[in-house]
Amino acid sequence: MTNVLVVYDRAAGRLLREQEFTHRKDALAARFRVEREQGDHDNIEVVVLTARSRDDLLKTHARYFQTLDELAGAQ
């Protein structure tokens, strides 16, 4: 399993940070640390995604990893 911390700017539609962790607890600790650092920004989304592989995450959560143009072209 892979656990990926994602920091995403919704307003800009772009990935700000991606970091992979072996252990979910480490990924969650990083998430809470980033949320404290970011403060109260409505447009910044901080999540931990878990899947068998990064490729699986690219399929299930493409919006974090692809541009809007890439997403529009994939349909």
N, CA, C and O atoms as a GROMACS GRO file, in nm:
protein
  300
    1MET      N    1   0.085  -0.119   0.000
    1MET     CA    2   0.000   0.000   0.000
    1MET      C    3   0.088   0.124   0.000
    1MET      O    4   0.198   0.126   0.057
    2THR      N    5   0.037   0.224  -0.065
    2THR     CA    6   0.106   0.353  -0.065
    2THR      C    7   0.013   0.459  -0.006
    2THR      O    8  -0.108   0.456  -0.027
    3ASN      N    9   0.071   0.550   0.067
    3ASN     CA   10  -0.002   0.660   0.130
    3ASN      C   11   0.060   0.788   0.079
    3ASN      O   12   0.180   0.812   0.096
    4VAL      N   13  -0.022   0.871   0.016
    4VAL     CA   14   0.031   0.991  -0.048
    4VAL      C   15  -0.035   1.115   0.012
    4VAL      O   16  -0.157   1.128   0.013
    5LEU      N   17   0.049   1.203   0.062
    5LEU     CA   18   0.005   1.334   0.108
    5LEU      C   19  -0.005   1.424  -0.014
    5LEU      O   20   0.089   1.436  -0.092
    6VAL      N   21  -0.120   1.486  -0.030
    6VAL     CA   22  -0.144   1.576  -0.143
    6VAL      C   23  -0.184   1.712  -0.088
    6VAL      O   24  -0.272   1.723  -0.004
    7VAL      N   25  -0.117   1.815  -0.138
    7VAL     CA   26  -0.156   1.953  -0.108
    7VAL      C   27  -0.193   2.014  -0.242
    7VAL      O   28  -0.109   2.024  -0.332
    8TYR      N   29  -0.318   2.053  -0.255
    8TYR     CA   30  -0.375   2.094  -0.383
    8TYR      C   31  -0.438   2.232  -0.372
    8TYR      O   32  -0.513   2.259  -0.278
    9ASP      N   33  -0.406   2.317  -0.467
    9ASP     CA   34  -0.465   2.451  -0.475
    9ASP      C   35  -0.587   2.444  -0.566
    9ASP      O   36  -0.573   2.436  -0.688
   10ARG      N   37  -0.705   2.448  -0.507
   10ARG     CA   38  -0.829   2.437  -0.586
   10ARG      C   39  -0.847   2.556  -0.678
   10ARG      O   40  -0.892   2.539  -0.792
   11ALA      N   41  -0.815   2.674  -0.632
   11ALA     CA   42  -0.836   2.795  -0.714
   11ALA      C   43  -0.748   2.792  -0.838
   11ALA      O   44  -0.793   2.829  -0.947
   12ALA      N   45  -0.625   2.748  -0.824
   12ALA     CA   46  -0.533   2.743  -0.937
   12ALA      C   47  -0.544   2.612  -1.014
   12ALA      O   48  -0.496   2.602  -1.127
   13GLY      N   49  -0.607   2.512  -0.953
   13GLY     CA   50  -0.619   2.382  -1.018
   13GLY      C   51  -0.486   2.313  -1.035
   13GLY      O   52  -0.459   2.251  -1.138
   14ARG      N   53  -0.401   2.323  -0.930
   14ARG     CA   54  -0.269   2.261  -0.945
   14ARG      C   55  -0.221   2.197  -0.814
   14ARG      O   56  -0.256   2.239  -0.704
   15LEU      N   57  -0.142   2.097  -0.832
   15LEU     CA   58  -0.080   2.024  -0.722
   15LEU      C   59   0.036   2.105  -0.668
   15LEU      O   60   0.126   2.143  -0.743
   16LEU      N   61   0.034   2.131  -0.538
   16LEU     CA   62   0.143   2.206  -0.476
   16LEU      C   63   0.249   2.114  -0.418
   16LEU      O   64   0.368   2.146  -0.416
   17ARG      N   65   0.203   2.000  -0.369
   17ARG     CA   66   0.296   1.907  -0.304
   17ARG      C   67   0.241   1.766  -0.308
   17ARG      O   68   0.121   1.744  -0.296
   18GLU      N   69   0.331   1.672  -0.326
   18GLU     CA   70   0.298   1.530  -0.324
   18GLU      C   71   0.412   1.459  -0.253
   18GLU      O   72   0.528   1.474  -0.290
   19GLN      N   73   0.377   1.380  -0.150
   19GLN     CA   74   0.480   1.309  -0.075
   19GLN      C   75   0.428   1.171  -0.038
   19GLN      O   76   0.318   1.158   0.015
   20GLU      N   77   0.506   1.070  -0.067
   20GLU     CA   78   0.466   0.932  -0.043
   20GLU      C   79   0.521   0.883   0.090
   20GLU      O   80   0.634   0.913   0.128
   21PHE      N   81   0.437   0.805   0.161
   21PHE     CA   82   0.474   0.747   0.289
   21PHE      C   83   0.444   0.599   0.289
   21PHE      O   84   0.348   0.554   0.228
   22THR      N   85   0.528   0.523   0.358
   22THR     CA   86   0.504   0.380   0.373
   22THR      C   87   0.393   0.355   0.475
   22THR      O   88   0.307   0.269   0.455
   23HIS      N   89   0.395   0.431   0.584
   23HIS     CA   90   0.299   0.411   0.693
   23HIS      C   91   0.195   0.522   0.695
   23HIS      O   92   0.229   0.641   0.689
   24ARG      N   93   0.070   0.483   0.703
   24ARG     CA   94  -0.040   0.579   0.704
   24ARG      C   95  -0.030   0.678   0.820
   24ARG      O   96  -0.059   0.796   0.804
   25LYS      N   97   0.012   0.629   0.937
   25LYS     CA   98   0.021   0.718   1.053
   25LYS      C   99   0.121   0.832   1.028
   25LYS      O  100   0.100   0.945   1.074
   26ASP      N  101   0.228   0.803   0.955
   26ASP     CA  102   0.325   0.908   0.921
   26ASP      C  103   0.266   1.007   0.822
   26ASP      O  104   0.290   1.128   0.831
   27ALA      N  105   0.188   0.957   0.728
   27ALA     CA  106   0.123   1.044   0.630
   27ALA      C  107   0.020   1.136   0.698
   27ALA      O  108   0.010   1.254   0.666
   28LEU      N  109  -0.055   1.080   0.792
   28LEU     CA  110  -0.154   1.160   0.864
   28LEU      C  111  -0.087   1.266   0.952
   28LEU      O  112  -0.134   1.379   0.961
   29ALA      N  113   0.023   1.229   1.016
   29ALA     CA  114   0.096   1.326   1.098
   29ALA      C  115   0.146   1.441   1.010
   29ALA      O  116   0.139   1.557   1.050
   30ALA      N  117   0.195   1.409   0.892
   30ALA     CA  118   0.240   1.512   0.798
   30ALA      C  119   0.123   1.598   0.753
   30ALA      O  120   0.136   1.720   0.739
   31ARG      N  121   0.009   1.536   0.730
   31ARG     CA  122  -0.111   1.612   0.689
   31ARG      C  123  -0.148   1.716   0.793
   31ARG      O  124  -0.171   1.833   0.761
   32PHE      N  125  -0.154   1.674   0.919
   32PHE     CA  126  -0.192   1.767   1.026
   32PHE      C  127  -0.088   1.878   1.042
   32PHE      O  128  -0.124   1.991   1.073
   33ARG      N  129   0.038   1.846   1.023
   33ARG     CA  130   0.145   1.946   1.030
   33ARG      C  131   0.128   2.050   0.917
   33ARG      O  132   0.138   2.170   0.940
   34VAL      N  133   0.101   2.001   0.796
   34VAL     CA  134   0.081   2.091   0.681
   34VAL      C  135  -0.043   2.178   0.702
   34VAL      O  136  -0.041   2.297   0.672
   35GLU      N  137  -0.150   2.120   0.754
   35GLU     CA  138  -0.271   2.198   0.778
   35GLU      C  139  -0.245   2.311   0.877
   35GLU      O  140  -0.294   2.422   0.860
   36ARG      N  141  -0.167   2.283   0.981
   36ARG     CA  142  -0.132   2.389   1.078
   36ARG      C  143  -0.048   2.497   1.010
   36ARG      O  144  -0.069   2.616   1.034
   37GLU      N  145   0.046   2.456   0.927
   37GLU     CA  146   0.133   2.551   0.856
   37GLU      C  147   0.054   2.637   0.757
   37GLU      O  148   0.081   2.756   0.743
   38GLN      N  149  -0.042   2.577   0.688
   38GLN     CA  150  -0.121   2.647   0.586
   38GLN      C  151  -0.215   2.748   0.648
   38GLN      O  152  -0.247   2.850   0.586
   39GLY      N  153  -0.259   2.723   0.769
   39GLY     CA  154  -0.356   2.812   0.831
   39GLY      C  155  -0.492   2.795   0.767
   39GLY      O  156  -0.526   2.687   0.718
   40ASP      N  157  -0.571   2.901   0.768
   40ASP     CA  158  -0.709   2.896   0.720
   40ASP      C  159  -0.717   2.944   0.576
   40ASP      O  160  -0.756   3.058   0.549
   41HIS      N  161  -0.680   2.856   0.483
   41HIS     CA  162  -0.688   2.888   0.341
   41HIS      C  163  -0.796   2.800   0.278
   41HIS      O  164  -0.778   2.679   0.265
   42ASP      N  165  -0.906   2.862   0.240
   42ASP     CA  166  -1.018   2.786   0.184
   42ASP      C  167  -0.983   2.714   0.054
   42ASP      O  168  -1.042   2.610   0.024
   43ASN      N  169  -0.889   2.768  -0.022
   43ASN     CA  170  -0.858   2.710  -0.153
   43ASN      C  171  -0.753   2.601  -0.148
   43ASN      O  172  -0.727   2.537  -0.250
   44ILE      N  173  -0.692   2.578  -0.032
   44ILE     CA  174  -0.589   2.476  -0.020
   44ILE      C  175  -0.649   2.350   0.042
   44ILE      O  176  -0.706   2.354   0.151
   45GLU      N  177  -0.637   2.241  -0.030
   45GLU     CA  178  -0.689   2.113   0.014
   45GLU      C  179  -0.571   2.023   0.052
   45GLU      O  180  -0.477   2.007  -0.026
   46VAL      N  181  -0.576   1.966   0.172
   46VAL     CA  182  -0.470   1.877   0.219
   46VAL      C  183  -0.534   1.743   0.250
   46VAL      O  184  -0.622   1.734   0.336
   47VAL      N  185  -0.491   1.639   0.180
   47VAL     CA  186  -0.550   1.506   0.197
   47VAL      C  187  -0.442   1.399   0.197
   47VAL      O  188  -0.331   1.420   0.147
   48VAL      N  189  -0.477   1.284   0.254
   48VAL     CA  190  -0.393   1.165   0.243
   48VAL      C  191  -0.474   1.063   0.165
   48VAL      O  192  -0.586   1.029   0.202
   49LEU      N  193  -0.416   1.014   0.057
   49LEU     CA  194  -0.480   0.913  -0.027
   49LEU      C  195  -0.406   0.782  -0.009
   49LEU      O  196  -0.283   0.779  -0.004
   50THR      N  197  -0.481   0.672   0.000
   50THR     CA  198  -0.420   0.540   0.018
   50THR      C  199  -0.470   0.447  -0.091
   50THR      O  200  -0.590   0.441  -0.120
   51ALA      N  201  -0.377   0.375  -0.150
   51ALA     CA  202  -0.412   0.279  -0.256
   51ALA      C  203  -0.302   0.174  -0.265
   51ALA      O  204  -0.198   0.183  -0.200
   52ARG      N  205  -0.329   0.075  -0.348
   52ARG     CA  206  -0.227  -0.029  -0.369
   52ARG      C  207  -0.103   0.027  -0.437
   52ARG      O  208   0.009  -0.017  -0.410
   53SER      N  209  -0.122   0.125  -0.524
   53SER     CA  210  -0.008   0.183  -0.596
   53SER      C  211  -0.040   0.327  -0.636
   53SER      O  212  -0.155   0.370  -0.632
   54ARG      N  213   0.064   0.400  -0.673
   54ARG     CA  214   0.045   0.537  -0.721
   54ARG      C  215  -0.035   0.536  -0.851
   54ARG      O  216  -0.116   0.626  -0.875
   55ASP      N  217  -0.013   0.435  -0.934
   55ASP     CA  218  -0.090   0.424  -1.058
   55ASP      C  219  -0.240   0.415  -1.030
   55ASP      O  220  -0.320   0.474  -1.103
   56ASP      N  221  -0.277   0.342  -0.926
   56ASP     CA  222  -0.418   0.336  -0.888
   56ASP      C  223  -0.471   0.473  -0.849
   56ASP      O  224  -0.583   0.509  -0.885
   57LEU      N  225  -0.390   0.549  -0.777
   57LEU     CA  226  -0.432   0.684  -0.738
   57LEU      C  227  -0.448   0.774  -0.861
   57LEU      O  228  -0.537   0.859  -0.864
   58LEU      N  229  -0.363   0.757  -0.960
   58LEU     CA  230  -0.375   0.836  -1.082
   58LEU      C  231  -0.507   0.809  -1.152
   58LEU      O  232  -0.563   0.898  -1.217
   59LYS      N  233  -0.557   0.687  -1.139
   59LYS     CA  234  -0.686   0.652  -1.201
   59LYS      C  235  -0.804   0.701  -1.118
   59LYS      O  236  -0.900   0.754  -1.172
   60THR      N  237  -0.796   0.684  -0.985
   60THR     CA  238  -0.911   0.716  -0.900
   60THR      C  239  -0.918   0.862  -0.857
   60THR      O  240  -1.025   0.912  -0.824
   61HIS      N  241  -0.804   0.932  -0.856
   61HIS     CA  242  -0.800   1.070  -0.811
   61HIS      C  243  -0.722   1.158  -0.910
   61HIS      O  244  -0.636   1.236  -0.871
   62ALA      N  245  -0.754   1.142  -1.035
   62ALA     CA  246  -0.680   1.211  -1.142
   62ALA      C  247  -0.680   1.362  -1.126
   62ALA      O  248  -0.584   1.428  -1.164
   63ARG      N  249  -0.785   1.418  -1.070
   63ARG     CA  250  -0.794   1.565  -1.060
   63ARG      C  251  -0.679   1.626  -0.981
   63ARG      O  252  -0.645   1.743  -1.002
   64TYR      N  253  -0.620   1.550  -0.892
   64TYR     CA  254  -0.505   1.601  -0.817
   64TYR      C  255  -0.376   1.599  -0.898
   64TYR      O  256  -0.286   1.680  -0.873
   65PHE      N  257  -0.367   1.509  -0.992
   65PHE     CA  258  -0.240   1.484  -1.061
   65PHE      C  259  -0.236   1.531  -1.206
   65PHE      O  260  -0.129   1.533  -1.267
   66GLN      N  261  -0.351   1.569  -1.261
   66GLN     CA  262  -0.355   1.615  -1.399
   66GLN      C  263  -0.408   1.758  -1.405
   66GLN      O  264  -0.483   1.802  -1.317
   67THR      N  265  -0.369   1.828  -1.509
   67THR     CA  266  -0.421   1.963  -1.529
   67THR      C  267  -0.566   1.955  -1.575
   67THR      O  268  -0.615   1.849  -1.614
   68LEU      N  269  -0.633   2.069  -1.570
   68LEU     CA  270  -0.771   2.073  -1.618
   68LEU      C  271  -0.780   2.039  -1.766
   68LEU      O  272  -0.874   1.971  -1.809
   69ASP      N  273  -0.683   2.086  -1.843
   69ASP     CA  274  -0.680   2.053  -1.986
   69ASP      C  275  -0.663   1.904  -2.009
   69ASP      O  276  -0.728   1.847  -2.096
   70GLU      N  277  -0.575   1.841  -1.932
   70GLU     CA  278  -0.555   1.697  -1.945
   70GLU      C  279  -0.682   1.621  -1.907
   70GLU      O  280  -0.719   1.524  -1.974
   71LEU      N  281  -0.749   1.665  -1.802
   71LEU     CA  282  -0.873   1.599  -1.761
   71LEU      C  283  -0.981   1.614  -1.868
   71LEU      O  284  -1.052   1.518  -1.898
   72ALA      N  285  -0.992   1.732  -1.926
   72ALA     CA  286  -1.093   1.758  -2.029
   72ALA      C  287  -1.066   1.673  -2.154
   72ALA      O  288  -1.160   1.628  -2.219
   73GLY      N  289  -0.941   1.653  -2.187
   73GLY     CA  290  -0.905   1.573  -2.303
   73GLY      C  291  -0.923   1.426  -2.281
   73GLY      O  292  -0.932   1.350  -2.378
   74ALA      N  293  -0.927   1.382  -2.158
   74ALA     CA  294  -0.940   1.239  -2.126
   74ALA      C  295  -1.083   1.189  -2.143
   74ALA      O  296  -1.106   1.068  -2.142
   75GLN      N  297  -1.177   1.280  -2.157
   75GLN     CA  298  -1.317   1.237  -2.164
   75GLN      C  299  -1.363   1.211  -2.304
   75GLN      O  300  -1.479   1.174  -2.326
   0.00000   0.00000   0.00000
